[in-house]
Amino acid sequence: MNTAILSIATLFIASLFSLNTKLVAPPAAYPTARIAHTDTTINWEAMSKPERKEYMKTVVMPKMKTIFQTFDAKHFAEFRCTTCHGAGARTGEFKMPNPDLPKLPSTMDGFKKLSQDKPKWMEFMGKTVKPEMADLLGLKPFDPKTGKGFGCGNCHTTEK
């Protein structure tokens, strides 16, 4: 997703959360507060493939499995590497963003519709998944001002 659209989308979603209390009233079914990661000194970019695999298996997977299953135990009953990495995980391909995940809209109208159609998912992804993954990977969260950091486009592709 180009950074201008991602920046606008992030600002739009943030404004929805701050202006509409009904939209952001947290369901009791999932955590909205992030659990602080104990070691934010990892350097994901410098890690070897075996180091990344071990870190994902021992740190990221258990934490994210709990978060996703708390959000929707039925939908995420079978939480595995393929949940986020798609079919490529079966062959050792863990490339992200993953085209198997739901595609993000490429316009502000698309994000507005998605926020209206799936407000709980948008809040969960924006307030829990995105910041937790950024923290677990030792990355800064996406900053709409700079267009840099870990954000939605690190996992999801965009509609054409």
Summary of the structure (lengths in Angstrom):
residues: 160
radius of gyration: 15.6
end to end distance: 9.6
largest distance: 44.2
contacts: 422
relative contact order: 0.20
helix: 56%
strand: 5%
